[in-house]
Amino acid sequence: MSQLENPIVNIADVTMMDRGHGEAFAVKWGRVGPQLGLSALGCAVHVVLPGKKAFPFHRHHVVDELFFILSGEGQYRWGDKTFPLKAGDLVGAPAGTEGHQIINSGSGELRYLGISSATGTEVVEYPDSGKIGVVAGVKNGDFMSATYRGMGRMSKADYWDGEDSKG
């Protein structure tokens, strides 16, 4: 039997958190999935101010993402292409395909829902900065709950590189 008392959350009641970095990145962000008792599906409300980006350009290897533009205008950077965004647009970011990023290029707030498969493990590339992120042991789509989080830059190495071969 479910412990969920109310299976409905109004978007106006979602607790929002500020997140950003420097002048380019700023988003108000609120996780909806946990409030609805979802463990295999992530959902978050995003509010991005004009001229800002919510997150760096990135490519998921495990998680599929779907974005629903609620209001405002922007651009969707997908690989080496850019597409205009407006209210009512549904935008896909299938795992293992192109890098993606949502940019508010309009004059007002850009509001959207981000919906994703919630897995316990993820590998994310950041092509603009050459980084790669790995998480494992994620619970209920909360990446901060991961039992392992690593961010770095890849360099080629042999499987046995650095291992003690003398026994």
Backbone as JSON Lines, residues from 0, in Angstrom:
{"i":0,"aa":"M","n":[0.84,-1.18,0.0],"ca":[0.0,0.0,0.0],"c":[0.88,1.24,0.0]}
{"i":1,"aa":"S","n":[0.47,2.24,-0.73],"ca":[1.22,3.48,-0.91],"c":[1.13,4.38,0.32]}
{"i":2,"aa":"Q","n":[2.22,5.09,0.62],"ca":[2.25,6.07,1.7],"c":[1.89,7.47,1.21]}
{"i":3,"aa":"L","n":[1.64,7.6,-0.1],"ca":[1.32,8.89,-0.7],"c":[-0.08,9.31,-0.3]}
{"i":4,"aa":"E","n":[-0.18,10.46,0.37],"ca":[-1.49,10.94,0.83],"c":[-2.24,11.69,-0.25]}
{"i":5,"aa":"N","n":[-1.51,12.4,-1.12],"ca":[-2.17,13.17,-2.17],"c":[-1.36,13.02,-3.45]}
{"i":6,"aa":"P","n":[-1.94,12.43,-4.5],"ca":[-1.2,12.2,-5.74],"c":[-1.18,13.42,-6.67]}
{"i":7,"aa":"I","n":[-1.55,14.59,-6.15],"ca":[-1.61,15.8,-6.97],"c":[-0.74,16.89,-6.33]}
{"i":8,"aa":"V","n":[0.09,17.52,-7.15],"ca":[0.88,18.68,-6.73],"c":[0.63,19.79,-7.73]}
{"i":9,"aa":"N","n":[0.24,20.95,-7.25],"ca":[0.06,22.1,-8.14],"c":[1.42,22.73,-8.37]}
{"i":10,"aa":"I","n":[1.69,23.09,-9.6],"ca":[3.0,23.65,-9.96],"c":[3.33,24.91,-9.15]}
{"i":11,"aa":"A","n":[2.32,25.65,-8.74],"ca":[2.54,26.87,-7.93],"c":[3.02,26.53,-6.52]}
{"i":12,"aa":"D","n":[2.82,25.29,-6.08],"ca":[3.19,24.88,-4.73],"c":[4.53,24.15,-4.65]}
{"i":13,"aa":"V","n":[5.22,24.02,-5.77],"ca":[6.51,23.33,-5.78],"c":[7.56,24.21,-5.1]}
{"i":14,"aa":"T","n":[8.31,23.64,-4.17],"ca":[9.38,24.37,-3.49],"c":[10.54,24.56,-4.46]}
{"i":15,"aa":"M","n":[10.91,25.81,-4.69],"ca":[11.95,26.13,-5.67],"c":[13.26,26.47,-4.96]}
{"i":16,"aa":"M","n":[14.38,26.08,-5.59],"ca":[15.72,26.36,-5.09],"c":[16.47,27.15,-6.16]}
{"i":17,"aa":"D","n":[17.33,28.07,-5.72],"ca":[18.17,28.82,-6.65],"c":[19.44,28.03,-6.91]}
{"i":18,"aa":"R","n":[19.83,28.0,-8.18],"ca":[21.05,27.3,-8.56],"c":[21.69,28.08,-9.7]}
{"i":19,"aa":"G","n":[23.0,28.2,-9.69],"ca":[23.66,28.89,-10.79],"c":[25.15,28.99,-10.59]}
{"i":20,"aa":"H","n":[25.79,29.64,-11.56],"ca":[27.24,29.81,-11.51],"c":[27.62,31.0,-12.39]}
{"i":21,"aa":"G","n":[28.33,31.95,-11.82],"ca":[28.79,33.1,-12.59],"c":[27.64,33.89,-13.18]}
{"i":22,"aa":"E","n":[27.89,34.51,-14.32],"ca":[26.87,35.33,-14.97],"c":[26.03,34.54,-15.97]}
{"i":23,"aa":"A","n":[26.5,33.4,-16.44],"ca":[25.82,32.67,-17.52],"c":[24.72,31.73,-17.04]}
{"i":24,"aa":"F","n":[24.88,31.16,-15.84],"ca":[23.98,30.1,-15.39],"c":[23.17,30.54,-14.18]}
{"i":25,"aa":"A","n":[21.85,30.47,-14.31],"ca":[20.95,30.78,-13.19],"c":[19.6,30.13,-13.46]}
{"i":26,"aa":"V","n":[19.12,29.37,-12.47],"ca":[17.82,28.7,-12.61],"c":[17.18,28.6,-11.23]}
{"i":27,"aa":"K","n":[15.88,28.77,-11.21],"ca":[15.08,28.39,-10.04],"c":[14.56,27.01,-10.4]}
{"i":28,"aa":"W","n":[14.71,26.06,-9.49],"ca":[14.53,24.66,-9.83],"c":[13.8,23.97,-8.69]}
{"i":29,"aa":"G","n":[12.77,23.19,-9.02],"ca":[12.01,22.48,-7.99],"c":[11.68,21.07,-8.43]}
{"i":30,"aa":"R","n":[12.07,20.1,-7.6],"ca":[11.82,18.68,-7.9],"c":[10.39,18.31,-7.55]}
{"i":31,"aa":"V","n":[9.68,17.71,-8.5],"ca":[8.29,17.32,-8.32],"c":[8.17,15.82,-8.08]}
{"i":32,"aa":"G","n":[9.01,15.02,-8.71],"ca":[8.93,13.57,-8.63],"c":[8.79,13.02,-7.22]}
{"i":33,"aa":"P","n":[9.67,13.41,-6.29],"ca":[9.56,12.88,-4.92],"c":[8.25,13.25,-4.24]}
{"i":34,"aa":"Q","n":[7.72,14.46,-4.53],"ca":[6.46,14.87,-3.92],"c":[5.3,13.99,-4.39]}
{"i":35,"aa":"L","n":[5.46,13.39,-5.57],"ca":[4.42,12.52,-6.12],"c":[4.72,11.05,-5.88]}
{"i":36,"aa":"G","n":[5.78,10.77,-5.13],"ca":[6.12,9.39,-4.82],"c":[6.75,8.63,-5.97]}
{"i":37,"aa":"L","n":[7.27,9.35,-6.97],"ca":[7.86,8.7,-8.14],"c":[9.3,8.28,-7.85]}
{"i":38,"aa":"S","n":[9.63,7.04,-8.17],"ca":[11.0,6.58,-7.96],"c":[11.71,6.25,-9.27]}
{"i":39,"aa":"A","n":[10.97,6.03,-10.36],"ca":[11.59,5.68,-11.64],"c":[11.41,6.77,-12.68]}
{"i":40,"aa":"L","n":[10.81,7.88,-12.28],"ca":[10.57,8.99,-13.2],"c":[10.88,10.29,-12.48]}
{"i":41,"aa":"G","n":[11.75,11.09,-13.07],"ca":[12.08,12.39,-12.48],"c":[11.27,13.49,-13.15]}
{"i":42,"aa":"C","n":[10.95,14.51,-12.39],"ca":[10.25,15.67,-12.94],"c":[10.64,16.88,-12.11]}
{"i":43,"aa":"A","n":[11.0,17.96,-12.8],"ca":[11.38,19.19,-12.11],"c":[10.86,20.39,-12.89]}
{"i":44,"aa":"V","n":[10.5,21.43,-12.14],"ca":[10.1,22.71,-12.72],"c":[11.36,23.57,-12.81]}
{"i":45,"aa":"H","n":[11.55,24.24,-13.93],"ca":[12.7,25.12,-14.14],"c":[12.21,26.5,-14.53]}
{"i":46,"aa":"V","n":[12.81,27.53,-13.94],"ca":[12.52,28.91,-14.31],"c":[13.87,29.58,-14.58]}
{"i":47,"aa":"V","n":[14.06,30.01,-15.83],"ca":[15.33,30.6,-16.25],"c":[15.09,32.05,-16.64]}
{"i":48,"aa":"L","n":[15.9,32.95,-16.09],"ca":[15.78,34.38,-16.38],"c":[16.34,34.71,-17.77]}
{"i":49,"aa":"P","n":[15.93,35.85,-18.34],"ca":[16.41,36.23,-19.67],"c":[17.94,36.26,-19.74]}
{"i":50,"aa":"G","n":[18.47,35.73,-20.84],"ca":[19.91,35.72,-21.07],"c":[20.67,34.65,-20.33]}
{"i":51,"aa":"K","n":[19.98,33.82,-19.56],"ca":[20.66,32.81,-18.74],"c":[20.43,31.41,-19.31]}
{"i":52,"aa":"K","n":[21.25,30.48,-18.82],"ca":[21.15,29.06,-19.12],"c":[20.96,28.34,-17.79]}
{"i":53,"aa":"A","n":[20.19,27.27,-17.79],"ca":[19.99,26.52,-16.55],"c":[21.22,25.67,-16.23]}
{"i":54,"aa":"F","n":[21.75,24.99,-17.24],"ca":[22.85,24.04,-17.04],"c":[23.82,24.12,-18.22]}
{"i":55,"aa":"P","n":[25.06,23.66,-18.02],"ca":[26.01,23.62,-19.14],"c":[25.53,22.66,-20.24]}
{"i":56,"aa":"F","n":[26.04,22.85,-21.43],"ca":[25.81,21.95,-22.56],"c":[26.3,20.57,-22.14]}
{"i":57,"aa":"H","n":[25.44,19.55,-22.25],"ca":[25.8,18.22,-21.76],"c":[25.09,17.12,-22.55]}
{"i":58,"aa":"R","n":[25.61,15.91,-22.4],"ca":[25.06,14.74,-23.09],"c":[24.97,13.58,-22.1]}
{"i":59,"aa":"H","n":[23.77,13.06,-21.92],"ca":[23.54,11.92,-21.04],"c":[23.81,10.61,-21.79]}
{"i":60,"aa":"H","n":[24.34,9.63,-21.07],"ca":[24.55,8.32,-21.65],"c":[23.54,7.29,-21.16]}
{"i":61,"aa":"V","n":[22.81,7.59,-20.1],"ca":[21.85,6.63,-19.54],"c":[20.44,7.22,-19.47]}
{"i":62,"aa":"V","n":[20.32,8.45,-19.05],"ca":[19.03,9.07,-18.77],"c":[18.44,9.73,-20.03]}
{"i":63,"aa":"D","n":[17.17,9.4,-20.33],"ca":[16.4,10.11,-21.35],"c":[15.77,11.33,-20.69]}
{"i":64,"aa":"E","n":[15.69,12.43,-21.44],"ca":[15.03,13.63,-20.92],"c":[13.99,14.13,-21.92]}
{"i":65,"aa":"L","n":[12.91,14.69,-21.36],"ca":[11.85,15.32,-22.13],"c":[11.57,16.66,-21.47]}
{"i":66,"aa":"F","n":[11.5,17.71,-22.26],"ca":[11.21,19.04,-21.73],"c":[9.89,19.53,-22.32]}
{"i":67,"aa":"F","n":[9.06,20.14,-21.47],"ca":[7.81,20.74,-21.91],"c":[7.88,22.21,-21.58]}
{"i":68,"aa":"I","n":[7.87,23.06,-22.6],"ca":[7.99,24.5,-22.41],"c":[6.62,25.04,-21.99]}
{"i":69,"aa":"L","n":[6.56,25.58,-20.77],"ca":[5.31,26.1,-20.22],"c":[5.05,27.54,-20.67]}
{"i":70,"aa":"S","n":[6.09,28.37,-20.62],"ca":[5.94,29.77,-21.02],"c":[7.31,30.35,-21.34]}
{"i":71,"aa":"G","n":[7.29,31.44,-22.11],"ca":[8.52,32.11,-22.48],"c":[9.05,31.63,-23.82]}
{"i":72,"aa":"E","n":[10.22,32.16,-24.15],"ca":[10.88,31.82,-25.4],"c":[12.35,31.55,-25.13]}
{"i":73,"aa":"G","n":[12.94,30.75,-25.98],"ca":[14.35,30.45,-25.81],"c":[14.91,29.73,-27.01]}
{"i":74,"aa":"Q","n":[16.04,29.09,-26.78],"ca":[16.71,28.31,-27.81],"c":[17.08,26.96,-27.22]}
{"i":75,"aa":"Y","n":[17.02,25.95,-28.08],"ca":[17.44,24.6,-27.7],"c":[18.68,24.28,-28.51]}
{"i":76,"aa":"R","n":[19.79,24.2,-27.83],"ca":[21.04,23.82,-28.47],"c":[21.09,22.3,-28.48]}
{"i":77,"aa":"W","n":[21.17,21.73,-29.66],"ca":[21.14,20.27,-29.85],"c":[22.29,19.92,-30.79]}
{"i":78,"aa":"G","n":[23.36,19.34,-30.24],"ca":[24.54,19.08,-31.05],"c":[25.09,20.38,-31.59]}
{"i":79,"aa":"D","n":[25.28,20.45,-32.91],"ca":[25.8,21.68,-33.51],"c":[24.7,22.55,-34.1]}
{"i":80,"aa":"K","n":[23.44,22.27,-33.74],"ca":[22.3,23.05,-34.23],"c":[21.61,23.77,-33.08]}
{"i":81,"aa":"T","n":[20.87,24.82,-33.42],"ca":[20.07,25.55,-32.44],"c":[18.66,25.7,-32.99]}
{"i":82,"aa":"F","n":[17.66,25.42,-32.14],"ca":[16.26,25.49,-32.53],"c":[15.53,26.47,-31.63]}
{"i":83,"aa":"P","n":[14.57,27.23,-32.18],"ca":[13.78,28.14,-31.34],"c":[12.81,27.36,-30.45]}
{"i":84,"aa":"L","n":[12.56,27.89,-29.25],"ca":[11.61,27.3,-28.3],"c":[10.51,28.3,-27.98]}
{"i":85,"aa":"K","n":[9.31,27.78,-27.79],"ca":[8.18,28.62,-27.36],"c":[7.23,27.77,-26.53]}
{"i":86,"aa":"A","n":[6.31,28.42,-25.85],"ca":[5.32,27.73,-25.02],"c":[4.6,26.66,-25.84]}
{"i":87,"aa":"G","n":[4.45,25.5,-25.23],"ca":[3.77,24.38,-25.88],"c":[4.7,23.39,-26.54]}
{"i":88,"aa":"D","n":[5.98,23.75,-26.71],"ca":[6.93,22.84,-27.36],"c":[7.29,21.68,-26.44]}
{"i":89,"aa":"L","n":[7.39,20.49,-27.02],"ca":[7.92,19.3,-26.36],"c":[9.28,19.02,-26.99]}
{"i":90,"aa":"V","n":[10.29,18.81,-26.16],"ca":[11.66,18.7,-26.63],"c":[12.28,17.42,-26.08]}
{"i":91,"aa":"G","n":[12.89,16.63,-26.95],"ca":[13.5,15.38,-26.51],"c":[15.01,15.46,-26.44]}
{"i":92,"aa":"A","n":[15.56,14.71,-25.49],"ca":[17.0,14.53,-25.36],"c":[17.25,13.06,-25.03]}
{"i":93,"aa":"P","n":[17.18,12.19,-26.05],"ca":[17.39,10.76,-25.79],"c":[18.83,10.47,-25.34]}
{"i":94,"aa":"A","n":[18.97,9.55,-24.43],"ca":[20.28,9.16,-23.92],"c":[21.18,8.7,-25.07]}
{"i":95,"aa":"G","n":[22.46,9.06,-24.97],"ca":[23.44,8.59,-25.93],"c":[23.41,9.27,-27.28]}
{"i":96,"aa":"T","n":[22.63,10.36,-27.4],"ca":[22.59,11.05,-28.69],"c":[23.39,12.35,-28.6]}
{"i":97,"aa":"E","n":[22.79,13.46,-28.95],"ca":[23.49,14.74,-28.99],"c":[23.53,15.43,-27.62]}
{"i":98,"aa":"G","n":[24.52,16.29,-27.45],"ca":[24.52,17.17,-26.29],"c":[23.39,18.16,-26.43]}
{"i":99,"aa":"H","n":[22.94,18.7,-25.3],"ca":[21.8,19.62,-25.33],"c":[21.9,20.68,-24.24]}
{"i":100,"aa":"Q","n":[21.17,21.78,-24.48],"ca":[21.15,22.88,-23.52],"c":[19.97,23.79,-23.86]}
{"i":101,"aa":"I","n":[19.29,24.26,-22.82],"ca":[18.19,25.21,-22.99],"c":[18.68,26.59,-22.57]}
{"i":102,"aa":"I","n":[18.45,27.57,-23.44],"ca":[18.92,28.94,-23.23],"c":[17.72,29.87,-23.29]}
{"i":103,"aa":"N","n":[17.61,30.77,-22.32],"ca":[16.55,31.77,-22.38],"c":[17.05,32.95,-23.2]}
{"i":104,"aa":"S","n":[16.58,33.04,-24.43],"ca":[16.96,34.15,-25.31],"c":[15.82,35.16,-25.43]}
{"i":105,"aa":"G","n":[14.76,34.97,-24.64],"ca":[13.61,35.87,-24.68],"c":[13.76,37.03,-23.71]}
{"i":106,"aa":"S","n":[12.7,37.82,-23.59],"ca":[12.73,39.0,-22.73],"c":[12.09,38.75,-21.36]}
{"i":107,"aa":"G","n":[11.45,37.61,-21.17],"ca":[10.83,37.27,-19.89],"c":[11.33,35.92,-19.4]}
{"i":108,"aa":"E","n":[10.76,35.45,-18.3],"ca":[11.15,34.15,-17.76],"c":[10.83,33.04,-18.75]}
{"i":109,"aa":"L","n":[11.68,32.02,-18.77],"ca":[11.43,30.8,-19.53],"c":[11.12,29.72,-18.5]}
{"i":110,"aa":"R","n":[9.9,29.17,-18.56],"ca":[9.47,28.15,-17.61],"c":[9.27,26.84,-18.35]}
{"i":111,"aa":"Y","n":[9.82,25.77,-17.78],"ca":[9.62,24.46,-18.41],"c":[9.68,23.34,-17.38]}
{"i":112,"aa":"L","n":[9.09,22.22,-17.76],"ca":[9.19,20.99,-16.98],"c":[10.27,20.14,-17.61]}
{"i":113,"aa":"G","n":[11.13,19.57,-16.78],"ca":[12.1,18.58,-17.23],"c":[11.68,17.23,-16.68]}
{"i":114,"aa":"I","n":[11.45,16.27,-17.55],"ca":[11.0,14.94,-17.16],"c":[12.08,13.96,-17.61]}
{"i":115,"aa":"S","n":[12.46,13.04,-16.72],"ca":[13.55,12.14,-17.06],"c":[13.34,10.75,-16.48]}
{"i":116,"aa":"S","n":[13.99,9.79,-17.13],"ca":[14.04,8.46,-16.54],"c":[14.95,8.58,-15.32]}
{"i":117,"aa":"A","n":[14.56,8.02,-14.22],"ca":[15.34,8.13,-12.98],"c":[16.08,6.81,-12.77]}
{"i":118,"aa":"T","n":[17.36,6.84,-13.06],"ca":[18.18,5.65,-12.91],"c":[19.12,5.83,-11.73]}
{"i":119,"aa":"G","n":[19.7,4.76,-11.28],"ca":[20.64,4.84,-10.17],"c":[22.04,5.2,-10.59]}
{"i":120,"aa":"T","n":[22.29,5.17,-11.91],"ca":[23.63,5.41,-12.44],"c":[23.53,6.31,-13.66]}
{"i":121,"aa":"E","n":[24.5,7.19,-13.83],"ca":[24.51,8.07,-15.01],"c":[25.94,8.48,-15.34]}
{"i":122,"aa":"V","n":[26.19,8.65,-16.63],"ca":[27.44,9.18,-17.14],"c":[27.06,10.37,-18.02]}
{"i":123,"aa":"V","n":[27.65,11.53,-17.75],"ca":[27.32,12.76,-18.48],"c":[28.6,13.39,-19.01]}
{"i":124,"aa":"E","n":[28.6,13.71,-20.31],"ca":[29.71,14.43,-20.92],"c":[29.37,15.92,-21.0]}
{"i":125,"aa":"Y","n":[30.38,16.75,-20.84],"ca":[30.25,18.2,-20.97],"c":[31.2,18.64,-22.09]}
{"i":126,"aa":"P","n":[30.74,18.59,-23.36],"ca":[31.63,18.84,-24.5],"c":[32.32,20.21,-24.5]}
{"i":127,"aa":"D","n":[31.67,21.25,-24.01],"ca":[32.27,22.59,-24.04],"c":[33.48,22.7,-23.12]}
{"i":128,"aa":"S","n":[33.47,21.97,-22.02],"ca":[34.55,22.07,-21.04],"c":[35.43,20.83,-20.98]}
{"i":129,"aa":"G","n":[35.07,19.78,-21.72],"ca":[35.87,18.57,-21.73],"c":[35.76,17.73,-20.47]}
{"i":130,"aa":"K","n":[34.72,17.95,-19.68],"ca":[34.54,17.19,-18.45],"c":[33.65,15.96,-18.69]}
{"i":131,"aa":"I","n":[33.72,15.05,-17.73],"ca":[32.8,13.92,-17.7],"c":[32.4,13.7,-16.25]}
{"i":132,"aa":"G","n":[31.12,13.46,-16.03],"ca":[30.61,13.22,-14.69],"c":[30.02,11.82,-14.6]}
{"i":133,"aa":"V","n":[30.24,11.17,-13.47],"ca":[29.71,9.83,-13.23],"c":[29.07,9.82,-11.85]}
{"i":134,"aa":"V","n":[27.85,9.28,-11.78],"ca":[27.19,9.08,-10.48],"c":[26.67,7.66,-10.41]}
{"i":135,"aa":"A","n":[26.64,7.12,-9.2],"ca":[26.09,5.78,-8.96],"c":[25.41,5.79,-7.6]}
{"i":136,"aa":"G","n":[24.46,4.89,-7.42],"ca":[23.75,4.8,-6.15],"c":[22.77,5.92,-5.92]}
{"i":137,"aa":"V","n":[22.23,6.5,-7.0],"ca":[21.27,7.6,-6.88],"c":[19.93,7.05,-6.42]}
{"i":138,"aa":"K","n":[19.33,7.71,-5.44],"ca":[18.02,7.29,-4.92],"c":[16.96,8.31,-5.33]}
{"i":139,"aa":"N","n":[15.86,7.84,-5.89],"ca":[14.7,8.68,-6.25],"c":[15.07,9.88,-7.12]}
{"i":140,"aa":"G","n":[16.03,9.7,-8.01],"ca":[16.4,10.77,-8.92],"c":[17.16,11.92,-8.3]}
{"i":141,"aa":"D","n":[17.54,11.81,-7.03],"ca":[18.26,12.88,-6.33],"c":[19.77,12.62,-6.45]}
{"i":142,"aa":"F","n":[20.42,13.3,-7.38],"ca":[21.84,13.06,-7.63],"c":[22.71,13.37,-6.41]}
{"i":143,"aa":"M","n":[22.22,14.21,-5.51],"ca":[22.99,14.5,-4.3],"c":[23.01,13.31,-3.34]}
{"i":144,"aa":"S","n":[22.11,12.33,-3.55],"ca":[22.08,11.14,-2.69],"c":[23.03,10.06,-3.18]}
{"i":145,"aa":"A","n":[23.72,10.29,-4.28],"ca":[24.57,9.27,-4.89],"c":[25.63,8.75,-3.91]}
{"i":146,"aa":"T","n":[25.88,7.46,-3.97],"ca":[26.94,6.86,-3.16],"c":[28.31,7.13,-3.78]}
{"i":147,"aa":"Y","n":[28.32,7.46,-5.08],"ca":[29.56,7.85,-5.75],"c":[29.26,8.99,-6.71]}
{"i":148,"aa":"R","n":[30.06,10.04,-6.65],"ca":[29.98,11.15,-7.6],"c":[31.4,11.51,-7.99]}
{"i":149,"aa":"G","n":[31.64,11.54,-9.29],"ca":[32.96,11.92,-9.77],"c":[32.85,12.87,-10.94]}
{"i":150,"aa":"M","n":[33.68,13.9,-10.97],"ca":[33.73,14.85,-12.08],"c":[35.19,15.03,-12.42]}
{"i":151,"aa":"G","n":[35.52,14.88,-13.69],"ca":[36.91,15.04,-14.08],"c":[37.04,15.13,-15.58]}
{"i":152,"aa":"R","n":[38.26,14.9,-16.05],"ca":[38.53,14.91,-17.48],"c":[39.11,13.55,-17.85]}
{"i":153,"aa":"M","n":[38.69,13.05,-18.98],"ca":[39.13,11.73,-19.41],"c":[40.5,11.81,-20.09]}
{"i":154,"aa":"S","n":[41.31,10.82,-19.82],"ca":[42.54,10.64,-20.57],"c":[42.64,9.15,-20.85]}
{"i":155,"aa":"K","n":[43.21,8.81,-21.98],"ca":[43.29,7.4,-22.37],"c":[44.27,6.68,-21.46]}
{"i":156,"aa":"A","n":[43.9,5.47,-21.08],"ca":[44.76,4.64,-20.25],"c":[44.45,3.18,-20.56]}
{"i":157,"aa":"D","n":[45.43,2.35,-20.46],"ca":[45.24,0.92,-20.6],"c":[44.53,0.39,-19.35]}
{"i":158,"aa":"Y","n":[43.78,-0.67,-19.49],"ca":[43.06,-1.26,-18.36],"c":[43.99,-1.51,-17.18]}
{"i":159,"aa":"W","n":[45.21,-1.98,-17.42],"ca":[46.13,-2.35,-16.34],"c":[47.03,-1.19,-15.91]}
{"i":160,"aa":"D","n":[46.92,-0.04,-16.52],"ca":[47.76,1.11,-16.2],"c":[47.66,1.44,-14.71]}
{"i":161,"aa":"G","n":[48.8,1.52,-14.04],"ca":[48.85,1.89,-12.63],"c":[48.61,0.75,-11.66]}
{"i":162,"aa":"E","n":[48.3,-0.44,-12.18],"ca":[48.06,-1.59,-11.29],"c":[49.39,-2.27,-10.98]}
{"i":163,"aa":"D","n":[49.51,-2.82,-9.78],"ca":[50.71,-3.54,-9.35],"c":[50.75,-4.88,-10.06]}
{"i":164,"aa":"S","n":[51.69,-5.04,-10.97],"ca":[51.79,-6.29,-11.74],"c":[52.73,-7.3,-11.1]}
{"i":165,"aa":"K","n":[53.36,-6.92,-9.98],"ca":[54.34,-7.8,-9.34],"c":[53.72,-8.71,-8.29]}
{"i":166,"aa":"G","n":[52.48,-8.47,-7.94],"ca":[51.79,-9.35,-7.01],"c":[52.01,-8.97,-5.63]}
